[in-house]
Amino acid sequence: MPQSVRARARPYDPAADHPAVVDMCKDVYGGTDPLPQYLAAQMAEPGTRVWVAQREGRAAPESLICCQPRGDALWVWGARTLAAARGYGLGALLLAHTEAHGRQEYPALRWLLSTTILANTAMLCLFERQGWRTLCEVDIFPRLEVVQAATRLLEQQQEQQPALLAALPPAAAAPLQAVAAAAADLHPRWRACTSASELAGVHSLLRRHRAATAGCPSSSAAFSWAPVDFKLLPLDGEDVEQAAAEGNVWVLPPPPEKGSAAGSSTGAAGARAGQSVRGVHSAHSNNGGSGSGGSSGSGSGNADLQVDAAFMVLRRSKWLSASDRQQEVWLAAVAAGSEAALASSVLQALKLHPRCLEFFIDRCDRFEAPAFVREAAGKPDTLAGLGTPSRYMFCAKRLPPAEGAAAVALPHSRV
């Protein structure tokens, strides 16, 4: 339990408080925490608020938290506490302060949202104490060592070939190819997303039962996002809009209904692919066990929930190679409704961008992590920066509507 101390929260002062933030981040992510470098840029985003806390009698802040409005939600991120000040309740003070200020500033606020990793037990416990819950989990594929091996291959290759496929361990590559082969009927259905309504349609289908369980529309900011590196991209935000304009947002629509104008044969073929894929998945599960990432609690083994649909957002990134040269690579944010759709997503991303090295995956609570993800995953208790964790947790707190609150939109942040 936190020790009882007198402390106060106040707005962050960039000029006076930046050195203290650097100190807070010294031991985070193995000393590689980038927050001090990008905090100023983030503060320029619309609606961003940064709060600090310090104990009575201390000259400088000892804890930090940031938040940004997104639709009907407040995105909470960047929680840091000085190592010597941990255990005094400063994080709890700031989290409660952020909620109170958010509800005062935005009466239409319905959700608080954040992400963390399984290793961050202190943050998970804090969320639980203040009424948050894990809404879902995002798989990170593959682990750091595989990405590093793929980067080395990129330096050696003369032609643009998907280095990730060559770098995957055989235990992951074989089931990926098997599932992808069984799902061959899905690959031609991929198309570049040309409208917001097209993306919204696939997204709403994939997350329909998650939203229904929460009693909210799937258009809520708590459900309308793409998973990236330890954060979430709003689907109606500028980043996704720009990616779509560059041809980097793709959708795999569900099979046409039987008897539709598009023809029942396509739908039947999709159904056969789905059945075959589930058989492949079962065989691999029986042989390999569930593993540490086999079922994370948010996944489901119920085949009735699976739907052969997906969407993905592709993003440029930089990766430091073994020779200390920065390589331009790509990341993929994927939401998939079936194991078949996920395997198809991986192959489609590599077809579009052979330098795609990392995938962040929302299985939409419809199926368990397939063998090709489990066999290439990191450890659940690995801290980011010291290796790749197998997943991160998307946490949320549902807020009751304020009395007399008008249903107005909050300003959007790009990040």
C-alpha positions in Angstrom: 0.0 0.0 0.0 1.2 3.6 -0.7 2.6 5.4 2.2 0.6 8.4 3.5 2.3 11.7 2.6 1.3 15.2 1.8 1.7 15.9 -1.9 0.2 18.2 -4.5 -0.5 18.1 -8.3 0.1 21.0 -10.6 0.5 21.7 -14.3 3.9 20.9 -15.8 6.2 23.9 -16.5 8.4 23.0 -19.5 11.2 25.5 -18.6 11.5 24.7 -14.9 10.4 21.0 -14.8 12.2 19.4 -17.7 15.4 18.4 -15.8 13.2 16.6 -13.2 11.4 14.7 -16.1 14.8 13.6 -17.4 15.6 12.2 -13.9 12.3 10.4 -13.7 13.0 8.6 -17.0 16.6 7.6 -16.3 15.8 4.0 -15.3 12.8 3.5 -17.6 13.1 1.0 -20.5 16.7 0.3 -19.6 17.6 3.9 -19.7 16.3 4.4 -23.3 13.1 6.2 -22.5 12.4 8.7 -25.3 9.7 10.7 -23.4 11.9 13.7 -22.5 12.8 14.1 -26.2 9.2 14.1 -27.5 7.3 15.6 -24.6 7.5 19.2 -26.0 6.1 18.2 -29.4 3.3 16.3 -27.7 2.3 19.3 -25.6 1.7 21.2 -28.8 -1.1 18.8 -29.8 -4.7 20.1 -29.3 -6.0 19.6 -25.8 -2.9 18.0 -24.3 -2.4 18.4 -20.6 0.7 17.4 -18.6 0.6 17.2 -14.8 3.3 16.7 -12.2 3.3 15.9 -8.5 5.7 16.3 -5.7 5.8 15.6 -2.0 5.7 18.4 0.5 9.1 20.0 1.0 10.6 18.7 -2.3 12.1 21.2 -4.7 11.2 19.5 -7.9 8.5 17.3 -9.3 8.8 13.6 -8.7 6.0 12.2 -10.9 4.4 13.0 -14.2 1.3 12.1 -16.3 0.0 13.2 -19.6 -3.5 13.1 -21.2 -5.1 14.0 -24.6 -8.7 14.1 -25.7 -9.9 11.6 -28.3 -13.6 11.7 -29.2 -15.5 10.7 -26.1 -12.4 9.5 -24.3 -9.3 10.9 -22.6 -6.1 9.1 -23.5 -3.8 8.9 -20.5 -0.1 8.2 -21.1 3.5 9.0 -20.1 3.1 8.1 -16.4 6.5 8.3 -14.8 7.7 8.5 -11.1 11.2 9.1 -9.8 12.7 5.8 -8.5 13.3 7.3 -5.0 9.7 8.5 -4.8 7.9 5.3 -5.8 5.5 3.9 -3.2 4.3 7.3 -1.9 1.1 7.4 -3.9 2.1 10.1 -6.3 1.0 8.1 -9.3 -2.4 7.5 -7.7 -2.7 11.2 -7.0 -2.0 12.1 -10.6 -4.3 9.5 -12.1 -7.2 10.7 -9.9 -6.3 14.3 -10.6 -6.3 13.6 -14.4 -9.8 12.0 -14.2 -11.2 14.8 -12.1 -9.8 17.6 -14.3 -10.9 15.7 -17.5 -14.5 15.4 -16.3 -14.5 19.0 -15.4 -13.1 20.2 -18.7 -15.0 17.8 -20.9 -18.5 17.0 -19.4 -19.2 14.7 -22.4 -16.3 12.4 -21.4 -17.2 8.8 -21.3 -13.9 6.9 -21.1 -10.4 7.0 -19.7 -8.0 5.0 -21.9 -4.4 3.9 -21.5 -1.9 1.0 -22.3 0.7 -0.8 -20.2 2.6 -4.0 -20.2 2.2 -7.1 -18.1 5.5 -6.5 -16.4 4.2 -3.1 -15.1 2.4 -4.6 -12.2 2.4 -1.4 -10.2 0.4 0.4 -13.0 -2.0 -2.5 -13.4 -2.7 -2.5 -9.7 -3.2 1.2 -9.7 -5.6 1.0 -12.5 -7.5 -1.7 -10.7 -7.7 0.3 -7.5 -9.2 3.3 -9.4 -11.8 1.3 -11.2 -10.1 0.6 -14.5 -10.2 -2.8 -16.3 -8.3 -4.5 -19.1 -10.5 -4.0 -22.2 -8.3 -6.1 -24.5 -4.7 -7.2 -25.2 -2.6 -6.4 -28.2 -0.1 -9.0 -29.5 3.4 -7.9 -30.5 4.8 -10.0 -33.4 7.6 -11.0 -33.6 10.0 -10.7 -30.6 13.0 -8.4 -30.7 15.6 -11.0 -31.7 13.6 -11.8 -34.8 13.3 -8.2 -35.8 17.1 -7.7 -35.3 17.8 -10.8 -37.5 15.5 -9.4 -40.2 17.3 -6.1 -40.0 20.6 -7.8 -40.6 19.1 -9.6 -43.6 17.9 -6.2 -45.0 21.5 -4.9 -44.9 22.7 -7.9 -46.9 20.0 -8.1 -49.5 20.3 -6.6 -52.9 16.7 -7.2 -53.8 13.6 -6.2 -51.8 12.5 -9.5 -50.3 10.4 -9.9 -47.1 13.2 -10.3 -44.6 10.8 -11.1 -41.8 9.7 -14.4 -43.4 13.4 -15.5 -43.6 14.1 -14.4 -40.0 11.1 -16.2 -38.4 12.0 -19.3 -36.5 10.8 -22.5 -38.2 8.2 -23.1 -35.5 6.5 -19.8 -36.4 7.2 -19.8 -40.2 5.7 -23.2 -40.9 2.3 -22.6 -39.3 2.1 -19.1 -40.8 2.6 -20.6 -44.3 0.1 -23.4 -43.5 -2.6 -21.0 -42.4 -1.9 -18.6 -45.2 -2.2 -21.5 -47.8 -5.5 -22.6 -46.3 -6.7 -19.0 -46.5 -5.6 -18.5 -50.1 -9.2 -17.4 -51.1 -8.9 -14.4 -48.8 -5.8 -12.8 -50.3 -7.5 -11.4 -53.5 -10.1 -9.7 -51.4 -7.7 -7.1 -50.0 -8.1 -3.6 -51.2 -6.8 -0.1 -50.4 -9.2 1.8 -48.3 -10.7 4.7 -50.2 -13.3 6.1 -47.8 -13.9 6.5 -44.0 -17.2 4.6 -44.3 -15.4 1.6 -45.8 -13.0 1.5 -42.9 -15.7 2.1 -40.4 -17.8 -0.8 -41.8 -15.0 -3.4 -41.3 -14.0 -1.9 -37.9 -17.6 -2.0 -36.6 -18.0 -5.6 -37.7 -14.8 -6.8 -36.0 -15.5 -5.0 -32.7 -19.3 -5.3 -32.6 -19.5 -7.8 -29.8 -16.8 -6.1 -27.7 -18.7 -2.8 -27.9 -22.0 -4.5 -27.2 -20.6 -6.1 -24.1 -19.6 -2.7 -22.9 -23.0 -1.3 -23.9 -21.4 1.3 -26.2 -21.5 2.0 -30.0 -18.4 0.8 -31.8 -17.8 4.3 -33.0 -16.8 5.3 -29.4 -13.1 6.2 -29.1 -12.7 3.2 -26.7 -13.2 0.9 -29.7 -12.3 2.9 -32.8 -8.6 2.6 -33.0 -5.6 0.8 -34.7 -3.0 -0.7 -32.4 0.6 0.5 -32.9 3.7 0.6 -30.7 2.3 0.8 -27.2 -0.4 3.3 -28.2 -3.6 3.5 -30.2 -4.3 5.5 -33.4 -7.8 6.9 -33.6 -9.4 5.7 -36.8 -10.8 9.2 -37.5 -7.5 11.0 -36.7 -5.1 12.7 -39.0 -2.5 9.9 -38.9 -4.9 7.4 -40.3 -6.3 9.9 -42.8 -2.7 10.6 -44.1 -1.9 6.9 -44.2 -5.0 6.3 -46.3 -4.1 9.1 -48.7 -0.7 7.4 -49.2 -2.3 4.1 -49.9 -1.3 2.6 -46.5 -4.7 1.7 -45.1 -6.1 -1.6 -46.3 -9.2 -3.6 -45.6 -10.2 -7.2 -46.0 -14.0 -7.1 -46.3 -16.0 -10.1 -45.0 -17.2 -12.6 -47.6 -20.3 -11.7 -49.5 -23.5 -13.1 -48.2 -24.6 -16.3 -49.9 -26.8 -15.5 -52.8 -25.6 -11.9 -53.0 -25.0 -10.1 -56.3 -21.3 -10.7 -55.9 -22.0 -14.4 -56.1 -22.4 -17.2 -53.6 -19.4 -19.1 -54.8 -17.0 -16.5 -53.3 -18.7 -16.7 -49.9 -18.7 -20.5 -50.0 -15.0 -20.5 -50.8 -14.3 -18.1 -47.9 -16.3 -20.4 -45.6 -14.3 -23.4 -46.8 -11.0 -21.5 -46.1 -12.2 -20.6 -42.7 -13.1 -24.2 -41.9 -9.7 -25.4 -43.1 -7.8 -22.8 -41.2 -9.6 -23.6 -37.9 -8.5 -27.2 -38.5 -4.9 -26.1 -39.0 -5.1 -24.0 -35.9 -6.5 -26.9 -33.8 -3.7 -29.2 -35.0 -1.0 -26.7 -34.1 -2.6 -26.0 -30.7 -2.7 -29.7 -29.9 0.9 -30.2 -30.8 2.3 -27.0 -29.3 0.1 -26.3 -26.4 -1.2 -22.8 -25.6 2.1 -21.3 -24.4 2.4 -18.2 -22.4 0.5 -16.2 -25.1 -1.9 -18.9 -26.2 -4.9 -17.4 -24.6 -4.6 -14.1 -22.9 -8.1 -13.9 -21.5 -9.4 -11.6 -24.1 -9.0 -14.1 -26.9 -11.6 -16.7 -27.7 -11.5 -20.3 -29.0 -15.1 -20.1 -30.1 -15.1 -20.6 -33.9 -18.5 -19.1 -34.1 -17.0 -15.7 -33.3 -14.5 -15.8 -36.1 -15.1 -13.7 -39.2 -12.7 -13.6 -42.2 -12.3 -9.8 -42.2 -9.5 -7.4 -41.2 -8.1 -3.9 -41.6 -4.5 -2.7 -41.2 -2.6 0.6 -41.1 1.0 0.6 -42.3 3.5 3.1 -40.9 7.0 4.1 -41.6 9.5 3.7 -38.8 13.3 3.7 -38.2 15.3 0.8 -36.8 18.9 0.9 -35.7 20.8 -1.9 -37.4 23.6 -4.0 -36.1 26.0 -1.7 -37.9 24.5 1.3 -36.1 22.9 2.6 -39.3 19.2 3.7 -39.3 17.1 1.5 -41.5 13.8 2.7 -42.8 11.3 -0.1 -42.0 7.6 -0.4 -41.7 5.2 -1.4 -38.9 1.7 -2.8 -39.3 -1.3 -2.1 -37.1 -3.7 -5.0 -37.6 -7.2 -5.8 -36.4 -8.4 -9.3 -37.6 -11.4 -11.4 -37.0 -10.0 -14.8 -37.6 -6.7 -16.7 -37.7 -7.0 -16.9 -41.5 -7.6 -13.1 -41.8 -4.5 -12.5 -39.5 -2.2 -14.7 -41.6 -3.5 -13.0 -44.7 -2.8 -9.6 -43.1 0.8 -10.5 -42.5 1.4 -11.7 -46.1 -0.4 -8.7 -47.5 1.7 -6.3 -45.4 4.9 -8.0 -46.5 3.7 -7.9 -50.2 3.1 -4.2 -50.0 6.2 -3.4 -47.9 8.9 -6.1 -47.9 10.7 -4.0 -45.1 7.7 -4.5 -42.8 9.3 -5.9 -39.6 6.8 -5.6 -36.8 3.0 -6.2 -36.3 0.7 -5.0 -33.5 -2.4 -7.2 -33.5 -5.9 -6.9 -32.1 -7.6 -10.2 -32.3 -10.9 -8.5 -31.5 -11.8 -11.1 -28.8 -12.6 -13.6 -31.6 -9.8 -16.2 -31.6 -6.8 -17.3 -29.6 -3.3 -16.3 -30.5 -2.3 -18.6 -33.3 0.8 -20.8 -33.3 2.8 -18.5 -35.6 2.3 -15.6 -33.2 3.0 -17.6 -30.0 6.2 -19.2 -31.4 7.7 -15.8 -32.3 6.5 -13.9 -29.2 8.6 -12.4 -26.5 8.1 -13.1 -22.8 5.0 -11.7 -21.1 7.0 -10.3 -18.2 9.6 -8.6 -20.4 10.0 -4.8 -20.0 9.9 -2.8 -23.2 13.4 -1.6 -24.1 15.0 -4.7 -22.6 13.4 -7.0 -25.2 9.9 -7.3 -26.7 7.0 -8.3 -24.5 4.5 -10.6 -26.0 1.7 -8.1 -25.7 0.5 -5.0 -24.1 -2.7 -4.3 -22.2 -5.3 -1.8 -23.3 -6.9 -0.5 -20.1 -10.1 1.6 -19.8 -12.4 3.1 -17.3 -16.0 3.8 -18.2 -17.3 7.0 -16.7 -21.0 7.7 -15.9 -22.4 10.6 -17.9 -22.3 13.9 -16.1 -25.6 15.3 -15.1 -26.9 17.6 -18.0 -23.8 16.9 -20.1 -24.2 17.6 -23.8 -23.0 15.0 -26.3 -20.4 17.2 -27.9 -17.2 15.9 -29.6 -13.8 16.5 -27.8 -10.9 17.8 -29.8 -8.7 15.2 -31.4 -5.0 14.6 -30.9 -2.9 13.0 -33.7 -1.1 10.7 -31.4 
